[in-house]
Amino acid sequence: MNSDPALVEAFAPTGALRASINLGNPILANRHPGTGEAFGVSVDLAREFARELGAPLELVVFDTALKSVEAVTDERADFGFFAVDPKRGETIAFTAPYVLIEGFYLVREDSPVRANADVDRADTRVVVGQGSAYDLYLTRELKAAQIVRAPTSQVVVQTFVDQGFEVAAGVKQQLLADASRFDRLRLLDERFMVIRQAMGVSKRREPKAAAVLAAFVERMKASGFVADALARHGIGGASVAPAA
């Protein structure tokens, strides 16, 4: 990518390239316990994009996807990393996905819920992280079950356990990690959705900004950068998305 002044202006009107980083998805970003700095696959991609663009990088870190999306929509950040969703697509111009991850349901060991088809019933309450990709998806898809929104994805399982709800929904890896702190919980045997993780900019930005970001994502997939980042951070259960 050439360091085109017009392109830098389109992406970084404040002088620094502000990347919105969502810590609500531990597959893509976390905070280092010692330094407090954000790290992960999305951070690696943000740094590489800033390097190619020739602009200084500023990480704008949030604890939920909802806040991260709002920051880009309102142009308090210049681009971000989100799960593709039609509702978000009203204000965000998405690239093709760079990573695919899975959404699963978690229940108690003795729960009568044995399959995904058992979830959408009037006597079932499903805990989700507010504003997450699976919140948006299940809000559209579930017709009878009640959705209960926890403040963040990180507290979904704790909320499910503490308040006695019937089902927790989320990213498979986070559910497994959080469930390990409790006894007698199990995942259902099949995913309820594939979460397509992409990069995006506000639709208020010039169209060329979205086109440049989309081309960047394709190069990062084709070059092996995304696969290397997943391996470097020890991420299992996620796969590099196919070429657009």
matplotlib code that plots the C-alpha trace (Angstrom):
import matplotlib.pyplot as plt

x = [0.0, 1.4, 1.4, -1.0, -1.7, -5.3, -5.7, -4.1, -6.5, -9.5, -8.5, -6.8, -8.3, -6.9, -3.4, -3.4, -5.1, -7.5, -8.4, -11.4, -10.5, -13.2, -12.0, -15.4, -14.2, -11.1, -10.3, -9.3, -8.2, -7.2, -5.5, -2.0, -2.3, 1.1, 1.2, -2.5, -1.8, -4.2, -2.9, -4.3, -5.1, -7.1, -4.3, -1.7, -3.9, -4.4, -0.6, 0.1, -2.6, -1.1, 2.4, 1.2, -0.7, 2.3, 0.3, 0.8, -1.6, -3.8, -5.7, -9.1, -10.1, -13.6, -15.0, -18.0, -18.7, -21.6, -19.3, -16.7, -19.3, -20.6, -17.1, -16.6, -20.2, -19.7, -16.2, -14.5, -12.4, -11.4, -11.9, -12.6, -13.0, -16.6, -18.8, -20.7, -24.4, -27.2, -28.0, -24.4, -24.3, -26.7, -23.8, -20.6, -19.1, -17.7, -14.9, -15.2, -14.5, -11.0, -11.8, -14.7, -15.7, -18.7, -21.6, -22.8, -25.3, -24.3, -26.7, -26.6, -25.8, -29.3, -31.1, -33.8, -32.3, -30.4, -30.3, -30.5, -34.1, -35.0, -33.9, -36.6, -39.4, -41.5, -40.1, -36.5, -34.4, -31.2, -28.4, -26.3, -23.8, -25.6, -25.0, -22.9, -23.2, -25.1, -27.4, -28.3, -28.6, -30.7, -33.0, -34.0, -34.1, -35.6, -39.4, -40.5, -37.5, -36.8, -33.4, -31.6, -28.8, -25.8, -23.7, -20.7, -19.9, -17.4, -20.1, -22.7, -21.8, -21.6, -25.1, -26.5, -25.2, -26.0, -29.5, -30.6, -31.3, -31.8, -29.3, -26.2, -25.1, -21.8, -18.5, -17.6, -14.1, -15.2, -18.1, -15.7, -13.2, -15.9, -17.7, -14.5, -15.0, -18.3, -19.4, -22.0, -22.3, -22.2, -22.2, -24.8, -23.4, -23.9, -23.2, -26.2, -24.3, -21.0, -19.7, -17.9, -15.3, -14.4, -12.9, -15.1, -15.2, -18.1, -20.2, -19.7, -16.2, -15.2, -16.0, -12.3, -11.6, -13.8, -12.3, -8.8, -9.6, -11.3, -8.2, -6.0, -8.0, -7.8, -4.0, -3.7, -5.6, -3.7, -0.3, -0.8, -0.7, -4.0, -3.2, 0.2, -1.5, -4.0, -1.1, 1.1, -1.6, -2.5, -6.1, -7.9, -11.3, -11.2, -10.4, -9.2, -12.1, -11.9, -11.0, -13.8]
y = [0.0, 3.4, 6.1, 8.3, 11.6, 11.6, 8.0, 8.8, 11.8, 9.5, 7.0, 9.2, 12.8, 13.4, 12.5, 9.2, 6.0, 5.1, 1.3, 0.3, -2.9, -5.1, -7.1, -8.8, -11.5, -13.2, -15.0, -11.7, -9.4, -9.5, -7.3, -8.3, -9.0, -7.4, -4.4, -3.8, -3.4, -4.9, -7.8, -10.4, -11.1, -7.8, -5.8, -7.4, -6.6, -3.0, -2.5, -4.0, -1.8, 1.3, 0.3, -0.1, 3.2, 5.0, 6.5, 6.3, 3.9, 4.6, 1.7, 2.7, -0.2, -1.3, -4.1, -4.8, -5.1, -2.6, 0.2, -0.7, -0.5, 2.8, 4.3, 3.6, 4.6, 8.0, 8.3, 8.4, 5.6, 5.2, 1.5, -1.6, -5.3, -6.7, -9.6, -9.0, -8.4, -6.7, -4.3, -3.1, -2.9, 0.0, 2.2, 0.1, -0.8, -4.3, -6.1, -9.8, -11.8, -12.7, -15.2, -17.6, -18.6, -20.5, -19.6, -22.3, -22.9, -23.9, -25.6, -27.5, -31.2, -32.2, -29.8, -31.2, -29.1, -31.6, -29.9, -26.5, -27.1, -27.4, -23.8, -21.8, -22.4, -20.1, -21.4, -20.9, -17.8, -17.4, -15.2, -13.3, -10.4, -7.2, -6.0, -9.0, -10.6, -13.5, -11.1, -9.5, -12.9, -14.5, -11.5, -12.1, -15.9, -16.8, -16.5, -18.0, -18.0, -14.9, -13.2, -11.9, -9.5, -9.5, -6.3, -8.0, -11.3, -12.0, -12.3, -14.3, -17.7, -16.1, -14.5, -17.8, -19.7, -17.0, -16.3, -19.8, -19.2, -22.1, -21.4, -19.3, -18.4, -17.2, -17.8, -21.5, -20.8, -18.3, -20.5, -23.4, -21.2, -19.7, -23.0, -24.6, -22.6, -24.4, -28.0, -29.9, -27.7, -28.8, -27.4, -28.6, -30.7, -28.2, -24.6, -22.2, -19.8, -19.0, -15.7, -13.9, -11.5, -8.7, -5.2, -2.1, 1.6, 4.1, 4.5, 8.2, 7.8, 8.0, 4.8, 4.4, 3.8, 0.8, -0.5, -0.2, -1.9, -4.8, -5.3, -5.3, -8.1, -10.2, -9.7, -10.6, -13.9, -14.8, -14.0, -16.2, -13.2, -14.1, -17.8, -16.9, -14.5, -17.2, -19.6, -17.0, -16.3, -19.9, -19.6, -22.8, -23.4, -20.5, -20.7, -18.3, -17.2, -18.1, -15.5, -13.2]
z = [0.0, -0.9, 1.7, -0.2, 1.7, 0.5, 1.7, 5.0, 5.4, 4.6, 7.3, 9.9, 9.8, 13.3, 12.3, 14.2, 12.9, 15.7, 15.8, 17.8, 19.7, 21.3, 24.4, 24.6, 22.2, 23.7, 20.4, 18.8, 21.6, 25.3, 27.8, 29.1, 32.8, 33.5, 31.2, 30.7, 26.9, 24.4, 22.3, 19.9, 16.3, 15.8, 17.3, 15.0, 12.0, 13.2, 13.5, 10.1, 8.5, 10.2, 9.0, 5.4, 5.6, 7.1, 10.0, 13.7, 15.4, 18.4, 20.0, 21.3, 23.6, 24.6, 26.8, 24.5, 20.8, 21.1, 22.4, 19.7, 16.9, 18.3, 18.3, 14.6, 13.7, 15.5, 14.0, 17.4, 15.9, 12.3, 11.8, 13.9, 14.1, 14.2, 13.5, 10.3, 11.0, 9.0, 11.8, 12.2, 8.4, 8.5, 9.7, 9.1, 5.7, 6.3, 4.6, 3.8, 7.0, 7.9, 10.7, 11.2, 14.8, 16.2, 18.5, 20.8, 23.6, 27.2, 29.6, 32.9, 32.8, 33.8, 31.5, 29.3, 26.4, 24.3, 20.9, 19.4, 18.4, 22.1, 22.9, 21.3, 23.8, 25.9, 29.2, 28.1, 29.0, 27.0, 28.4, 25.8, 25.9, 25.2, 21.7, 20.7, 17.3, 18.8, 20.6, 17.3, 15.6, 18.3, 18.6, 15.0, 15.1, 18.4, 18.4, 21.7, 24.1, 26.2, 25.7, 28.8, 28.2, 30.4, 30.5, 28.7, 27.0, 29.8, 32.5, 30.5, 32.1, 35.6, 35.1, 33.8, 36.8, 39.5, 38.4, 37.3, 33.7, 31.3, 28.5, 28.0, 24.4, 23.2, 21.4, 21.9, 23.3, 25.9, 27.0, 27.5, 29.4, 31.7, 32.2, 33.5, 36.8, 37.5, 37.8, 35.7, 32.6, 29.0, 25.5, 23.1, 20.2, 17.4, 16.7, 16.3, 14.1, 12.3, 13.4, 10.5, 11.9, 9.6, 9.6, 9.0, 8.7, 9.1, 6.0, 6.5, 5.2, 1.6, -0.3, -1.2, 2.5, 2.6, -0.7, 0.6, 3.9, 2.0, -0.2, 2.9, 4.5, 1.3, 1.3, 5.0, 4.4, 1.2, 2.6, 5.7, 8.1, 9.7, 10.0, 11.6, 14.0, 15.1, 15.7, 17.4, 20.0, 20.5, 19.2, 18.6, 17.2, 14.8, 11.1, 8.4, 6.3, 2.6, 0.0, -0.9]

ax = plt.figure().add_subplot(projection="3d")
ax.plot(x, y, z, "-o")
ax.set_aspect("equal")
plt.show()
